[in-house]
Amino acid sequence: MAKTYQEVSELSVETSQKVASSPAEWMNYLDTASRMYKYSFQEQLLIHAQKPESTACAPFALWNSRFNRVVRRGT
C-alpha cells in the first residue's frame, strides 16, 4: 500500500520519539541501523519503524533483476 508524504512524516516523528524514549528502544534501533549502514539516519529510522528485523533493503526492481529474487509486490 502506497503511503502519502503525510503518513511517512508522521511515522518518522512517532518512531524518533519512541527511539528516544529509553535506552532499550535506542539499542533496538541501533541493532537495525547496524545492518542498514549505507542508508541515511532518516531512512534507517523508517526501515526500523516498518520492519526492525530486516537484514537487507533494496529497491523492488533491484531484487528482481540483479539479485534474481522474486519479490511479491507489497511485501
All heavy atoms as a GROMACS GRO file, in nm:
protein
  608
    1MET      N    1   0.084  -0.116   0.000
    1MET     CA    2   0.000   0.000   0.000
    1MET      C    3   0.089   0.124   0.000
    1MET      O    4   0.179   0.137   0.082
    1MET     CB    5  -0.090  -0.001   0.123
    1MET     CG    6  -0.172   0.124   0.134
    1MET     SD    7  -0.254   0.154   0.292
    1MET     CE    8  -0.333   0.003   0.331
    2ALA      N    9   0.064   0.213  -0.091
    2ALA     CA   10   0.141   0.337  -0.101
    2ALA      C   11   0.106   0.429   0.014
    2ALA      O   12  -0.010   0.440   0.053
    2ALA     CB   13   0.113   0.405  -0.234
    3LYS      N   14   0.206   0.493   0.069
    3LYS     CA   15   0.184   0.586   0.179
    3LYS      C   16   0.201   0.728   0.127
    3LYS      O   17   0.283   0.754   0.042
    3LYS     CB   18   0.284   0.560   0.291
    3LYS     CG   19   0.263   0.426   0.360
    3LYS     CD   20   0.344   0.420   0.485
    3LYS     CE   21   0.326   0.290   0.556
    3LYS     NZ   22   0.209   0.284   0.638
    4THR      N   23   0.124   0.818   0.184
    4THR     CA   24   0.136   0.958   0.147
    4THR      C   25   0.253   1.019   0.222
    4THR      O   26   0.303   0.964   0.321
    4THR     CB   27   0.008   1.036   0.182
    4THR    OG1   28  -0.008   1.036   0.324
    4THR    CG2   29  -0.115   0.975   0.116
    5TYR      N   30   0.295   1.136   0.176
    5TYR     CA   31   0.404   1.206   0.242
    5TYR      C   32   0.369   1.233   0.388
    5TYR      O   33   0.453   1.219   0.477
    5TYR     CB   34   0.435   1.337   0.169
    5TYR     CG   35   0.541   1.418   0.237
    5TYR    CD1   36   0.676   1.385   0.222
    5TYR    CD2   37   0.508   1.524   0.320
    5TYR    CE1   38   0.774   1.457   0.286
    5TYR    CE2   39   0.606   1.597   0.384
    5TYR     CZ   40   0.739   1.563   0.367
    5TYR     OH   41   0.836   1.633   0.431
    6GLN      N   42   0.245   1.269   0.413
    6GLN     CA   43   0.200   1.298   0.550
    6GLN      C   44   0.212   1.175   0.639
    6GLN      O   45   0.258   1.184   0.752
    6GLN     CB   46   0.055   1.349   0.548
    6GLN     CG   47   0.002   1.387   0.684
    6GLN     CD   48   0.073   1.507   0.744
    6GLN    OE1   49   0.119   1.595   0.672
    6GLN    NE2   50   0.084   1.511   0.875
    7GLU      N   51   0.172   1.059   0.589
    7GLU     CA   52   0.181   0.935   0.667
    7GLU      C   53   0.325   0.899   0.698
    7GLU      O   54   0.358   0.859   0.810
    7GLU     CB   55   0.114   0.820   0.592
    7GLU     CG   56  -0.036   0.832   0.583
    7GLU     CD   57  -0.098   0.728   0.492
    7GLU    OE1   58  -0.035   0.688   0.392
    7GLU    OE2   59  -0.211   0.687   0.522
    8VAL      N   60   0.413   0.915   0.601
    8VAL     CA   61   0.555   0.885   0.621
    8VAL      C   62   0.616   0.982   0.721
    8VAL      O   63   0.693   0.943   0.809
    8VAL     CB   64   0.632   0.887   0.487
    8VAL    CG1   65   0.781   0.876   0.510
    8VAL    CG2   66   0.583   0.776   0.396
    9SER      N   67   0.577   1.108   0.710
    9SER     CA   68   0.626   1.210   0.804
    9SER      C   69   0.582   1.179   0.947
    9SER      O   70   0.661   1.187   1.041
    9SER     CB   71   0.575   1.347   0.760
    9SER     OG   72   0.622   1.446   0.847
   10GLU      N   73   0.457   1.142   0.964
   10GLU     CA   74   0.405   1.108   1.097
   10GLU      C   75   0.475   0.984   1.152
   10GLU      O   76   0.508   0.979   1.271
   10GLU     CB   77   0.254   1.086   1.091
   10GLU     CG   78   0.175   1.213   1.070
   10GLU     CD   79   0.029   1.188   1.043
   10GLU    OE1   80  -0.016   1.070   1.047
   10GLU    OE2   81  -0.044   1.286   1.017
   11LEU      N   82   0.496   0.885   1.067
   11LEU     CA   83   0.566   0.763   1.110
   11LEU      C   84   0.707   0.796   1.155
   11LEU      O   85   0.755   0.744   1.257
   11LEU     CB   86   0.570   0.662   0.995
   11LEU     CG   87   0.640   0.530   1.023
   11LEU    CD1   88   0.570   0.454   1.136
   11LEU    CD2   89   0.643   0.445   0.897
   12SER      N   90   0.773   0.885   1.085
   12SER     CA   91   0.908   0.926   1.121
   12SER      C   92   0.912   0.994   1.257
   12SER      O   93   0.996   0.964   1.342
   12SER     CB   94   0.963   1.019   1.013
   12SER     OG   95   1.092   1.063   1.048
   13VAL      N   96   0.819   1.086   1.281
   13VAL     CA   97   0.814   1.157   1.408
   13VAL      C   98   0.783   1.062   1.523
   13VAL      O   99   0.849   1.063   1.627
   13VAL     CB  100   0.709   1.272   1.403
   13VAL    CG1  101   0.684   1.330   1.541
   13VAL    CG2  102   0.754   1.379   1.307
   14GLU      N  103   0.683   0.974   1.505
   14GLU     CA  104   0.645   0.879   1.609
   14GLU      C  105   0.762   0.786   1.643
   14GLU      O  106   0.789   0.759   1.760
   14GLU     CB  107   0.525   0.796   1.563
   14GLU     CG  108   0.396   0.873   1.554
   14GLU     CD  109   0.286   0.795   1.485
   14GLU    OE1  110   0.305   0.674   1.456
   14GLU    OE2  111   0.182   0.855   1.456
   15THR      N  112   0.830   0.738   1.540
   15THR     CA  113   0.940   0.646   1.562
   15THR      C  114   1.058   0.714   1.629
   15THR      O  115   1.120   0.656   1.720
   15THR     CB  116   0.985   0.581   1.429
   15THR    OG1  117   0.871   0.522   1.367
   15THR    CG2  118   1.090   0.476   1.452
   16SER      N  119   1.088   0.836   1.589
   16SER     CA  120   1.200   0.906   1.652
   16SER      C  121   1.171   0.933   1.800
   16SER      O  122   1.260   0.921   1.885
   16SER     CB  123   1.233   1.036   1.579
   16SER     OG  124   1.124   1.124   1.582
   17GLN      N  125   1.047   0.964   1.835
   17GLN     CA  126   1.010   0.983   1.975
   17GLN      C  127   1.020   0.852   2.053
   17GLN      O  128   1.068   0.850   2.166
   17GLN     CB  129   0.869   1.041   1.985
   17GLN     CG  130   0.861   1.184   1.937
   17GLN     CD  131   0.719   1.236   1.930
   17GLN    OE1  132   0.623   1.161   1.934
   17GLN    NE2  133   0.706   1.367   1.915
   18LYS      N  134   0.976   0.744   1.992
   18LYS     CA  135   0.983   0.613   2.057
   18LYS      C  136   1.128   0.572   2.080
   18LYS      O  137   1.164   0.525   2.188
   18LYS     CB  138   0.911   0.509   1.971
   18LYS     CG  139   0.913   0.371   2.030
   18LYS     CD  140   0.842   0.271   1.940
   18LYS     CE  141   0.857   0.130   1.994
   18LYS     NZ  142   0.805   0.031   1.902
   19VAL      N  143   1.212   0.591   1.979
   19VAL     CA  144   1.353   0.552   1.988
   19VAL      C  145   1.424   0.633   2.098
   19VAL      O  146   1.510   0.581   2.169
   19VAL     CB  147   1.422   0.570   1.851
   19VAL    CG1  148   1.572   0.570   1.862
   19VAL    CG2  149   1.377   0.459   1.756
   20ALA      N  150   1.386   0.760   2.112
   20ALA     CA  151   1.450   0.847   2.212
   20ALA      C  152   1.392   0.829   2.352
   20ALA      O  153   1.444   0.886   2.448
   20ALA     CB  154   1.435   0.992   2.169
   21SER      N  155   1.289   0.746   2.366
   21SER     CA  156   1.220   0.735   2.494
   21SER      C  157   1.294   0.653   2.599
   21SER      O  158   1.272   0.671   2.717
   21SER     CB  159   1.080   0.676   2.473
   21SER     OG  160   1.088   0.539   2.434
   22SER      N  161   1.380   0.562   2.556
   22SER     CA  162   1.451   0.479   2.654
   22SER      C  163   1.578   0.420   2.594
   22SER      O  164   1.588   0.405   2.472
   22SER     CB  165   1.361   0.365   2.703
   22SER     OG  166   1.349   0.265   2.605
   23PRO      N  167   1.672   0.385   2.679
   23PRO     CA  168   1.795   0.322   2.628
   23PRO      C  169   1.768   0.190   2.555
   23PRO      O  170   1.834   0.159   2.456
   23PRO     CB  171   1.878   0.299   2.755
   23PRO     CG  172   1.829   0.400   2.852
   23PRO     CD  173   1.682   0.415   2.822
   24ALA      N  174   1.670   0.114   2.601
   24ALA     CA  175   1.639  -0.014   2.535
   24ALA      C  176   1.587   0.008   2.393
   24ALA      O  177   1.625  -0.064   2.300
   24ALA     CB  178   1.536  -0.091   2.617
   25GLU      N  179   1.501   0.109   2.375
   25GLU     CA  180   1.450   0.140   2.241
   25GLU      C  181   1.563   0.188   2.151
   25GLU      O  182   1.568   0.154   2.033
   25GLU     CB  183   1.339   0.246   2.248
   25GLU     CG  184   1.211   0.198   2.310
   25GLU     CD  185   1.138   0.093   2.226
   25GLU    OE1  186   1.163   0.084   2.103
   25GLU    OE2  187   1.058   0.020   2.283
   26TRP      N  188   1.654   0.267   2.206
   26TRP     CA  189   1.768   0.316   2.130
   26TRP      C  190   1.855   0.199   2.085
   26TRP      O  191   1.901   0.195   1.971
   26TRP     CB  192   1.849   0.416   2.212
   26TRP     CG  193   1.969   0.470   2.143
   26TRP    CD1  194   2.098   0.450   2.178
   26TRP    CD2  195   1.973   0.553   2.025
   26TRP    NE1  196   2.183   0.514   2.090
   26TRP    CE2  197   2.108   0.579   1.996
   26TRP    CE3  198   1.875   0.607   1.943
   26TRP    CZ2  199   2.148   0.656   1.888
   26TRP    CZ3  200   1.915   0.684   1.835
   26TRP    CH2  201   2.050   0.708   1.808
   27MET      N  202   1.878   0.102   2.173
   27MET     CA  203   1.958  -0.015   2.137
   27MET      C  204   1.888  -0.097   2.028
   27MET      O  205   1.955  -0.149   1.938
   27MET     CB  206   1.984  -0.102   2.261
   27MET     CG  207   2.073  -0.036   2.364
   27MET     SD  208   2.239  -0.003   2.305
   27MET     CE  209   2.303  -0.167   2.296
   28ASN      N  210   1.757  -0.109   2.036
   28ASN     CA  211   1.683  -0.180   1.930
   28ASN      C  212   1.701  -0.111   1.797
   28ASN      O  213   1.720  -0.175   1.694
   28ASN     CB  214   1.535  -0.188   1.966
   28ASN     CG  215   1.507  -0.286   2.077
   28ASN    OD1  216   1.586  -0.377   2.103
   28ASN    ND2  217   1.397  -0.266   2.146
   29TYR      N  218   1.692   0.023   1.798
   29TYR     CA  219   1.713   0.098   1.674
   29TYR      C  220   1.856   0.077   1.622
   29TYR      O  221   1.876   0.055   1.502
   29TYR     CB  222   1.688   0.248   1.695
   29TYR     CG  223   1.750   0.330   1.586
   29TYR    CD1  224   1.693   0.333   1.459
   29TYR    CD2  225   1.871   0.396   1.605
   29TYR    CE1  226   1.753   0.402   1.355
   29TYR    CE2  227   1.931   0.466   1.502
   29TYR     CZ  228   1.872   0.468   1.378
   29TYR     OH  229   1.932   0.536   1.275
   30LEU      N  230   1.955   0.084   1.710
   30LEU     CA  231   2.094   0.066   1.668
   30LEU      C  232   2.119  -0.071   1.608
   30LEU      O  233   2.200  -0.086   1.516
   30LEU     CB  234   2.189   0.091   1.785
   30LEU     CG  235   2.200   0.235   1.832
   30LEU    CD1  236   2.293   0.243   1.952
   30LEU    CD2  237   2.249   0.325   1.720
   31ASP      N  238   2.047  -0.172   1.657
   31ASP     CA  239   2.058  -0.306   1.600
   31ASP      C  240   2.014  -0.306   1.454
   31ASP      O  241   2.081  -0.363   1.368
   31ASP     CB  242   1.975  -0.405   1.683
   31ASP     CG  243   1.992  -0.548   1.638
   31ASP    OD1  244   2.109  -0.591   1.620
   31ASP    OD2  245   1.890  -0.616   1.619
   32THR      N  246   1.904  -0.241   1.425
   32THR     CA  247   1.857  -0.229   1.287
   32THR      C  248   1.954  -0.144   1.205
   32THR      O  249   1.992  -0.181   1.093
   32THR     CB  250   1.717  -0.164   1.282
   32THR    OG1  251   1.626  -0.242   1.359
   32THR    CG2  252   1.666  -0.153   1.140
   33ALA      N  253   1.994  -0.030   1.260
   33ALA     CA  254   2.082   0.062   1.188
   33ALA      C  255   2.216  -0.003   1.153
   33ALA      O  256   2.275   0.028   1.049
   33ALA     CB  257   2.105   0.188   1.271
   34SER      N  258   2.264  -0.093   1.237
   34SER     CA  259   2.393  -0.158   1.210
   34SER      C  260   2.388  -0.244   1.084
   34SER      O  261   2.490  -0.264   1.018
   34SER     CB  262   2.435  -0.243   1.329
   34SER     OG  263   2.353  -0.358   1.342
   35ARG      N  264   2.270  -0.292   1.048
   35ARG     CA  265   2.256  -0.371   0.926
   35ARG      C  266   2.225  -0.284   0.804
   35ARG      O  267   2.234  -0.330   0.691
   35ARG     CB  268   2.145  -0.475   0.945
   35ARG     CG  269   2.179  -0.580   1.049
   35ARG     CD  270   2.072  -0.688   1.054
   35ARG     NE  271   1.939  -0.638   1.084
   35ARG     CZ  272   1.888  -0.622   1.206
   35ARG    NH1  273   1.963  -0.650   1.311
   35ARG    NH2  274   1.766  -0.579   1.224
   36MET      N  275   2.187  -0.160   0.826
   36MET     CA  276   2.149  -0.068   0.719
   36MET      C  277   2.244   0.051   0.714
   36MET      O  278   2.204   0.165   0.691
   36MET     CB  279   2.005  -0.017   0.741
   36MET     CG  280   1.902  -0.124   0.760
   36MET     SD  281   1.883  -0.224   0.612
   36MET     CE  282   1.809  -0.369   0.682
   37TYR      N  283   2.372   0.027   0.731
   37TYR     CA  284   2.470   0.134   0.748
   37TYR      C  285   2.490   0.222   0.625
   37TYR      O  286   2.539   0.333   0.637
   37TYR     CB  287   2.605   0.078   0.793
   37TYR     CG  288   2.666  -0.021   0.696
   37TYR    CD1  289   2.750   0.023   0.595
   37TYR    CD2  290   2.639  -0.157   0.706
   37TYR    CE1  291   2.805  -0.066   0.505
   37TYR    CE2  292   2.693  -0.245   0.617
   37TYR     CZ  293   2.776  -0.200   0.517
   37TYR     OH  294   2.830  -0.290   0.428
   38LYS      N  295   2.448   0.178   0.509
   38LYS     CA  296   2.464   0.260   0.388
   38LYS      C  297   2.351   0.362   0.370
   38LYS      O  298   2.356   0.446   0.282
   38LYS     CB  299   2.473   0.173   0.264
   38LYS     CG  300   2.601   0.093   0.256
   38LYS     CD  301   2.612   0.019   0.126
   38LYS     CE  302   2.745  -0.055   0.118
   38LYS     NZ  303   2.762  -0.120  -0.012
   39TYR      N  304   2.250   0.354   0.453
   39TYR     CA  305   2.135   0.443   0.442
   39TYR      C  306   2.148   0.560   0.538
   39TYR      O  307   2.218   0.552   0.639
   39TYR     CB  308   2.005   0.366   0.472
   39TYR     CG  309   1.971   0.267   0.363
   39TYR    CD1  310   2.015   0.136   0.370
   39TYR    CD2  311   1.898   0.307   0.253
   39TYR    CE1  312   1.986   0.046   0.269
   39TYR    CE2  313   1.868   0.217   0.151
   39TYR     CZ  314   1.911   0.087   0.160
   39TYR     OH  315   1.882  -0.001   0.060
   40SER      N  316   2.078   0.668   0.508
   40SER     CA  317   2.079   0.786   0.596
   40SER      C  318   2.004   0.754   0.725
   40SER      O  319   1.930   0.656   0.734
   40SER     CB  320   2.010   0.904   0.526
   40SER     OG  321   1.871   0.879   0.513
   41PHE      N  322   2.022   0.841   0.824
   41PHE     CA  323   1.952   0.823   0.952
   41PHE      C  324   1.802   0.815   0.931
   41PHE      O  325   1.736   0.729   0.988
   41PHE     CB  326   1.987   0.938   1.048
   41PHE     CG  327   1.905   0.937   1.173
   41PHE    CD1  328   1.933   0.846   1.274
   41PHE    CD2  329   1.800   1.026   1.189
   41PHE    CE1  330   1.857   0.844   1.390
   41PHE    CE2  331   1.724   1.024   1.305
   41PHE     CZ  332   1.752   0.933   1.405
   42GLN      N  333   1.748   0.905   0.851
   42GLN     CA  334   1.603   0.908   0.827
   42GLN      C  335   1.555   0.778   0.764
   42GLN      O  336   1.451   0.724   0.802
   42GLN     CB  337   1.568   1.027   0.737
   42GLN     CG  338   1.423   1.063   0.737
   42GLN     CD  339   1.378   1.116   0.872
   42GLN    OE1  340   1.453   1.177   0.945
   42GLN    NE2  341   1.254   1.092   0.905
   43GLU      N  342   1.629   0.727   0.667
   43GLU     CA  343   1.592   0.601   0.602
   43GLU      C  344   1.602   0.484   0.700
   43GLU      O  345   1.516   0.396   0.703
   43GLU     CB  346   1.679   0.577   0.480
   43GLU     CG  347   1.650   0.674   0.367
   43GLU     CD  348   1.752   0.667   0.255
   43GLU    OE1  349   1.869   0.635   0.281
   43GLU    OE2  350   1.712   0.694   0.140
   44GLN      N  351   1.707   0.483   0.781
   44GLN     CA  352   1.722   0.379   0.882
   44GLN      C  353   1.606   0.382   0.981
   44GLN      O  354   1.554   0.277   1.020
   44GLN     CB  355   1.854   0.396   0.959
   44GLN     CG  356   1.976   0.368   0.879
   44GLN     CD  357   2.103   0.402   0.954
   44GLN    OE1  358   2.101   0.471   1.055
   44GLN    NE2  359   2.215   0.354   0.904
   45LEU      N  360   1.566   0.501   1.020
   45LEU     CA  361   1.456   0.517   1.113
   45LEU      C  362   1.326   0.460   1.056
   45LEU      O  363   1.253   0.389   1.124
   45LEU     CB  364   1.439   0.665   1.146
   45LEU     CG  365   1.358   0.702   1.268
   45LEU    CD1  366   1.423   0.647   1.395
   45LEU    CD2  367   1.342   0.852   1.276
   46LEU      N  368   1.300   0.487   0.928
   46LEU     CA  369   1.178   0.438   0.864
   46LEU      C  370   1.183   0.286   0.842
   46LEU      O  371   1.081   0.218   0.856
   46LEU     CB  372   1.153   0.512   0.734
   46LEU     CG  373   1.112   0.658   0.751
   46LEU    CD1  374   1.112   0.730   0.617
   46LEU    CD2  375   0.976   0.668   0.818
   47ILE      N  376   1.299   0.234   0.811
   47ILE     CA  377   1.313   0.089   0.799
   47ILE      C  378   1.285   0.024   0.934
   47ILE      O  379   1.212  -0.074   0.945
   47ILE     CB  380   1.453   0.050   0.746
   47ILE    CG1  381   1.470   0.094   0.601
   47ILE    CG2  382   1.478  -0.101   0.761
   47ILE    CD1  383   1.612   0.088   0.550
   48HIS      N  384   1.343   0.081   1.039
   48HIS     CA  385   1.321   0.030   1.175
   48HIS      C  386   1.173   0.035   1.212
   48HIS      O  387   1.121  -0.058   1.273
   48HIS     CB  388   1.405   0.110   1.275
   48HIS     CG  389   1.382   0.070   1.417
   48HIS    ND1  390   1.431  -0.049   1.468
   48HIS    CD2  391   1.318   0.131   1.518
   48HIS    CE1  392   1.395  -0.058   1.595
   48HIS    NE2  393   1.327   0.050   1.627
   49ALA      N  394   1.105   0.141   1.174
   49ALA     CA  395   0.963   0.157   1.207
   49ALA      C  396   0.877   0.050   1.140
   49ALA      O  397   0.781   0.001   1.198
   49ALA     CB  398   0.915   0.295   1.165
   50GLN      N  399   0.913   0.013   1.017
   50GLN     CA  400   0.829  -0.078   0.940
   50GLN      C  401   0.866  -0.225   0.958
   50GLN      O  402   0.779  -0.312   0.956
   50GLN     CB  403   0.837  -0.041   0.792
   50GLN     CG  404   0.780   0.097   0.766
   50GLN     CD  405   0.802   0.141   0.624
   50GLN    OE1  406   0.744   0.080   0.532
   50GLN    NE2  407   0.884   0.242   0.603
   51LYS      N  408   0.996  -0.253   0.972
   51LYS     CA  409   1.038  -0.392   0.985
   51LYS      C  410   1.175  -0.397   1.053
   51LYS      O  411   1.278  -0.407   0.986
   51LYS     CB  412   1.042  -0.460   0.849
   51LYS     CG  413   1.055  -0.610   0.855
   51LYS     CD  414   1.021  -0.672   0.721
   51LYS     CE  415   1.046  -0.818   0.718
   51LYS     NZ  416   0.941  -0.897   0.777
   52PRO      N  417   1.178  -0.388   1.186
   52PRO     CA  418   1.305  -0.378   1.257
   52PRO      C  419   1.396  -0.500   1.241
   52PRO      O  420   1.517  -0.488   1.256
   52PRO     CB  421   1.265  -0.358   1.402
   52PRO     CG  422   1.121  -0.386   1.411
   52PRO     CD  423   1.063  -0.379   1.274
   53GLU      N  424   1.341  -0.613   1.207
   53GLU     CA  425   1.423  -0.734   1.192
   53GLU      C  426   1.483  -0.748   1.052
   53GLU      O  427   1.548  -0.849   1.021
   53GLU     CB  428   1.343  -0.860   1.228
   53GLU     CG  429   1.229  -0.894   1.134
   53GLU     CD  430   1.100  -0.818   1.159
   53GLU    OE1  431   1.094  -0.730   1.246
   53GLU    OE2  432   1.003  -0.851   1.090
   54SER      N  433   1.466  -0.648   0.967
   54SER     CA  434   1.520  -0.652   0.831
   54SER      C  435   1.670  -0.676   0.831
   54SER      O  436   1.742  -0.623   0.914
   54SER     CB  437   1.494  -0.520   0.758
   54SER     OG  438   1.358  -0.500   0.741
   55THR      N  439   1.714  -0.754   0.734
   55THR     CA  440   1.858  -0.779   0.720
   55THR      C  441   1.913  -0.717   0.593
   55THR      O  442   2.034  -0.701   0.581
   55THR     CB  443   1.888  -0.930   0.721
   55THR    OG1  444   1.814  -0.992   0.616
   55THR    CG2  445   1.851  -0.992   0.853
   56ALA      N  446   1.828  -0.683   0.499
   56ALA     CA  447   1.871  -0.620   0.374
   56ALA      C  448   1.756  -0.536   0.320
   56ALA      O  449   1.640  -0.569   0.338
   56ALA     CB  450   1.911  -0.725   0.272
   57CYS      N  451   1.794  -0.429   0.252
   57CYS     CA  452   1.693  -0.340   0.196
   57CYS      C  453   1.743  -0.289   0.061
   57CYS      O  454   1.858  -0.246   0.050
   57CYS     CB  455   1.668  -0.224   0.291
   57CYS     SG  456   1.531  -0.120   0.243
   58ALA      N  457   1.658  -0.297  -0.040
   58ALA     CA  458   1.694  -0.250  -0.174
   58ALA      C  459   1.564  -0.222  -0.250
   58ALA      O  460   1.458  -0.273  -0.214
   58ALA     CB  461   1.775  -0.356  -0.248
   59PRO      N  462   1.572  -0.142  -0.355
   59PRO     CA  463   1.452  -0.116  -0.436
   59PRO      C  464   1.395  -0.245  -0.497
   59PRO      O  465   1.469  -0.340  -0.526
   59PRO     CB  466   1.502  -0.022  -0.546
   59PRO     CG  467   1.625   0.041  -0.489
   59PRO     CD  468   1.686  -0.063  -0.401
   60PHE      N  469   1.266  -0.245  -0.517
   60PHE     CA  470   1.193  -0.360  -0.570
   60PHE      C  471   1.256  -0.414  -0.698
   60PHE      O  472   1.281  -0.534  -0.711
   60PHE     CB  473   1.047  -0.318  -0.594
   60PHE     CG  474   0.960  -0.426  -0.647
   60PHE    CD1  475   0.906  -0.521  -0.563
   60PHE    CD2  476   0.929  -0.432  -0.782
   60PHE    CE1  477   0.825  -0.622  -0.611
   60PHE    CE2  478   0.848  -0.532  -0.831
   60PHE     CZ  479   0.795  -0.626  -0.746
   61ALA      N  480   1.284  -0.326  -0.794
   61ALA     CA  481   1.340  -0.369  -0.923
   61ALA      C  482   1.477  -0.434  -0.908
   61ALA      O  483   1.510  -0.527  -0.981
   61ALA     CB  484   1.348  -0.251  -1.018
   62LEU      N  485   1.556  -0.387  -0.814
   62LEU     CA  486   1.690  -0.443  -0.794
   62LEU      C  487   1.683  -0.587  -0.746
   62LEU      O  488   1.761  -0.672  -0.790
   62LEU     CB  489   1.767  -0.356  -0.694
   62LEU     CG  490   1.916  -0.385  -0.680
   62LEU    CD1  491   1.988  -0.361  -0.812
   62LEU    CD2  492   1.975  -0.296  -0.571
   63TRP      N  493   1.590  -0.616  -0.655
   63TRP     CA  494   1.575  -0.754  -0.608
   63TRP      C  495   1.541  -0.848  -0.724
   63TRP      O  496   1.596  -0.957  -0.734
   63TRP     CB  497   1.466  -0.764  -0.501
   63TRP     CG  498   1.506  -0.712  -0.368
   63TRP    CD1  499   1.466  -0.596  -0.311
   63TRP    CD2  500   1.598  -0.772  -0.276
   63TRP    NE1  501   1.526  -0.581  -0.188
   63TRP    CE2  502   1.606  -0.687  -0.164
   63TRP    CE3  503   1.672  -0.889  -0.276
   63TRP    CZ2  504   1.686  -0.715  -0.054
   63TRP    CZ3  505   1.752  -0.918  -0.166
   63TRP    CH2  506   1.758  -0.832  -0.057
   64ASN      N  507   1.449  -0.805  -0.809
   64ASN     CA  508   1.403  -0.891  -0.918
   64ASN      C  509   1.504  -0.905  -1.030
   64ASN      O  510   1.517  -1.012  -1.089
   64ASN     CB  511   1.270  -0.839  -0.974
   64ASN     CG  512   1.157  -0.863  -0.878
   64ASN    OD1  513   1.163  -0.949  -0.791
   64ASN    ND2  514   1.052  -0.785  -0.891
   65SER      N  515   1.578  -0.800  -1.062
   65SER     CA  516   1.669  -0.807  -1.175
   65SER      C  517   1.810  -0.851  -1.135
   65SER      O  518   1.858  -0.954  -1.182
   65SER     CB  519   1.675  -0.671  -1.246
   65SER     OG  520   1.725  -0.572  -1.159
   66ARG      N  521   1.875  -0.776  -1.051
   66ARG     CA  522   2.015  -0.803  -1.020
   66ARG      C  523   2.036  -0.922  -0.926
   66ARG      O  524   2.130  -0.999  -0.942
   66ARG     CB  525   2.076  -0.678  -0.958
   66ARG     CG  526   2.224  -0.689  -0.938
   66ARG     CD  527   2.282  -0.555  -0.906
   66ARG     NE  528   2.424  -0.565  -0.886
   66ARG     CZ  529   2.496  -0.474  -0.828
   66ARG    NH1  530   2.438  -0.364  -0.785
   66ARG    NH2  531   2.624  -0.489  -0.812
   67PHE      N  532   1.949  -0.936  -0.827
   67PHE     CA  533   1.966  -1.043  -0.728
   67PHE      C  534   1.890  -1.170  -0.765
   67PHE      O  535   1.898  -1.270  -0.693
   67PHE     CB  536   1.923  -0.995  -0.590
   67PHE     CG  537   2.003  -0.878  -0.540
   67PHE    CD1  538   1.939  -0.769  -0.484
   67PHE    CD2  539   2.141  -0.876  -0.549
   67PHE    CE1  540   2.011  -0.660  -0.436
   67PHE    CE2  541   2.214  -0.767  -0.502
   67PHE     CZ  542   2.149  -0.660  -0.446
   68ASN      N  543   1.815  -1.166  -0.874
   68ASN     CA  544   1.738  -1.282  -0.920
   68ASN      C  545   1.649  -1.339  -0.811
   68ASN      O  546   1.640  -1.460  -0.792
   68ASN     CB  547   1.830  -1.391  -0.976
   68ASN     CG  548   1.901  -1.346  -1.100
   68ASN    OD1  549   1.844  -1.278  -1.184
   68ASN    ND2  550   2.030  -1.379  -1.110
   69ARG      N  551   1.583  -1.251  -0.738
   69ARG     CA  552   1.487  -1.290  -0.636
   69ARG      C  553   1.350  -1.245  -0.679
   69ARG      O  554   1.333  -1.138  -0.737
   69ARG     CB  555   1.521  -1.223  -0.501
   69ARG     CG  556   1.657  -1.256  -0.447
   69ARG     CD  557   1.654  -1.392  -0.381
   69ARG     NE  558   1.772  -1.414  -0.302
   69ARG     CZ  559   1.868  -1.498  -0.336
   69ARG    NH1  560   1.859  -1.566  -0.447
   69ARG    NH2  561   1.971  -1.516  -0.257
   70VAL      N  562   1.251  -1.326  -0.653
   70VAL     CA  563   1.114  -1.288  -0.685
   70VAL      C  564   1.053  -1.230  -0.558
   70VAL      O  565   1.040  -1.298  -0.457
   70VAL     CB  566   1.032  -1.408  -0.735
   70VAL    CG1  567   0.888  -1.368  -0.761
   70VAL    CG2  568   1.094  -1.464  -0.861
   71VAL      N  569   1.019  -1.102  -0.564
   71VAL     CA  570   0.962  -1.033  -0.450
   71VAL      C  571   0.817  -1.002  -0.481
   71VAL      O  572   0.787  -0.945  -0.585
   71VAL     CB  573   1.039  -0.903  -0.419
   71VAL    CG1  574   0.977  -0.829  -0.303
   71VAL    CG2  575   1.185  -0.932  -0.394
   72ARG      N  576   0.730  -1.041  -0.392
   72ARG     CA  577   0.589  -1.011  -0.411
   72ARG      C  578   0.565  -0.864  -0.381
   72ARG      O  579   0.611  -0.812  -0.280
   72ARG     CB  580   0.502  -1.097  -0.318
   72ARG     CG  581   0.500  -1.243  -0.361
   72ARG     CD  582   0.421  -1.324  -0.265
   72ARG     NE  583   0.504  -1.333  -0.143
   72ARG     CZ  584   0.463  -1.374  -0.025
   72ARG    NH1  585   0.337  -1.408  -0.007
   72ARG    NH2  586   0.544  -1.379   0.078
   73ARG      N  587   0.494  -0.798  -0.470
   73ARG     CA  588   0.465  -0.656  -0.452
   73ARG      C  589   0.388  -0.638  -0.322
   73ARG      O  590   0.300  -0.715  -0.289
   73ARG     CB  591   0.382  -0.605  -0.570
   73ARG     CG  592   0.373  -0.455  -0.574
   73ARG     CD  593   0.314  -0.403  -0.703
   73ARG     NE  594   0.396  -0.431  -0.821
   73ARG     CZ  595   0.500  -0.358  -0.860
   73ARG    NH1  596   0.538  -0.257  -0.789
   73ARG    NH2  597   0.566  -0.388  -0.969
   74GLY      N  598   0.427  -0.536  -0.247
   74GLY     CA  599   0.360  -0.506  -0.121
   74GLY      C  600   0.427  -0.567   0.002
   74GLY      O  601   0.388  -0.541   0.114
   75THR      N  602   0.529  -0.650  -0.019
   75THR     CA  603   0.596  -0.710   0.097
   75THR      C  604   0.714  -0.626   0.138
   75THR      O  605   0.763  -0.544   0.067
   75THR     CB  606   0.647  -0.852   0.067
   75THR    OG1  607   0.736  -0.848  -0.042
   75THR    CG2  608   0.533  -0.945   0.039
   0.00000   0.00000   0.00000
